[in-house]
């Protein structure tokens, strides 16, 4: 698998995980048929995440740094647009640390 393909798969996995979490979160606060449908949709999306991140034959431990960065960024974007929650200064500072750590892992010659 090329590096570009691996990065795209990791980004897709982050979108699926953060998106699936958001769907489940929305479902928890819904009622009736909407609740059931959202929970089922969340389960399907989270399964797709699990499959996409585990199907390739790769060293996920090394790629984990890149994945965590993608997950953090996607989760913050979803949190802002879907739930209207602005990240606090602490979250932004922590996010910079996550980005820094991801860069260290991604750029290392392990």
C-alpha positions as CSV (number, residue, x, y, z in Angstrom):
1,X,0.0,0.0,0.0
2,X,1.4,3.4,-0.9
3,X,1.9,6.1,1.7
4,X,-0.8,8.2,0.1
5,X,-3.3,5.4,0.1
6,X,-2.5,4.6,3.8
7,X,-3.0,8.3,4.7
8,X,-6.3,8.4,2.9
9,X,-7.5,5.1,4.6
10,X,-6.5,6.6,8.0
11,X,-8.4,9.8,7.2
12,X,-11.4,7.8,6.1
13,X,-11.2,5.7,9.3
14,X,-11.1,8.9,11.4
15,X,-14.1,10.3,9.7
16,X,-16.0,7.0,10.2
17,X,-15.0,6.8,13.9
18,X,-15.8,10.4,14.8
19,X,-18.9,10.4,12.6
20,X,-20.1,7.1,14.0
21,X,-19.6,8.5,17.5
22,X,-21.6,11.6,16.6
23,X,-24.4,9.5,15.2
24,X,-24.6,7.4,18.4
25,X,-24.4,10.6,20.5
26,X,-27.3,12.0,18.6
27,X,-29.2,8.8,18.9
28,X,-28.8,8.7,22.6
29,X,-30.7,11.9,22.9
30,X,-33.4,11.0,20.3
31,X,-36.6,9.1,20.9
32,X,-38.7,6.4,19.3
33,X,-37.9,5.2,15.8
34,X,-35.4,8.0,15.2
35,X,-33.4,6.7,18.2
36,X,-33.3,3.1,16.9
37,X,-32.4,4.2,13.4
38,X,-29.6,6.5,14.6
39,X,-28.2,3.7,16.9
40,X,-28.2,1.2,14.0
41,X,-26.6,3.7,11.6
42,X,-24.0,4.5,14.2
43,X,-23.3,0.8,14.7
44,X,-22.9,0.3,10.9
45,X,-20.6,3.4,10.6
46,X,-18.5,2.2,13.6
47,X,-18.2,-1.3,12.1
48,X,-17.0,0.3,8.9
49,X,-14.4,2.2,10.9
50,X,-13.2,-1.0,12.6
51,X,-13.0,-2.8,9.3
52,X,-11.2,0.0,7.4
53,X,-8.5,0.4,10.0
54,X,-7.9,-3.3,10.6
55,X,-8.2,-4.8,7.1
56,X,-5.0,-3.5,5.6
57,X,-1.7,-5.3,6.4
58,X,0.2,-2.4,7.9
59,X,2.1,-1.5,11.1
60,X,-0.8,0.3,12.7
61,X,1.4,1.2,15.7
62,X,3.5,3.4,13.5
63,X,0.6,4.9,11.7
64,X,-1.3,5.5,15.0
65,X,0.3,8.9,15.4
66,X,-1.2,10.1,12.1
67,X,-4.5,8.5,12.9
68,X,-4.8,10.2,16.3
69,X,-4.1,13.6,14.6
70,X,-6.8,12.9,12.0
71,X,-9.3,11.7,14.6
72,X,-8.7,14.8,16.8
73,X,-9.1,17.2,13.9
74,X,-12.2,15.5,12.5
75,X,-13.8,15.1,15.9
76,X,-13.3,18.8,16.6
77,X,-14.8,19.8,13.3
78,X,-17.8,17.5,13.9
79,X,-18.2,18.8,17.4
80,X,-18.2,22.4,16.2
81,X,-20.6,22.0,13.3
82,X,-22.9,19.2,14.5
83,X,-23.1,20.1,18.2
84,X,-22.2,23.8,18.1
85,X,-19.4,23.4,20.7
86,X,-16.3,25.5,20.3
87,X,-13.1,24.0,21.6
88,X,-11.7,25.5,24.8
89,X,-8.2,26.9,25.0
90,X,-7.2,23.7,26.9
91,X,-8.5,21.6,24.0
92,X,-6.7,23.7,21.5
93,X,-3.4,23.5,23.4
94,X,-3.9,19.8,23.8
95,X,-4.6,19.6,20.1
96,X,-1.3,21.3,19.3
97,X,0.4,18.7,21.5
98,X,-1.4,15.9,19.6
99,X,-0.4,17.4,16.3
100,X,3.2,17.7,17.5
101,X,3.3,14.1,18.7
102,X,1.7,12.9,15.4
103,X,4.4,14.7,13.5
104,X,7.2,13.2,15.6
105,X,5.8,9.7,15.1
106,X,5.1,10.2,11.4
107,X,8.5,11.6,10.7
108,X,10.6,9.2,12.7
109,X,12.6,6.4,11.0
110,X,11.4,3.6,13.4
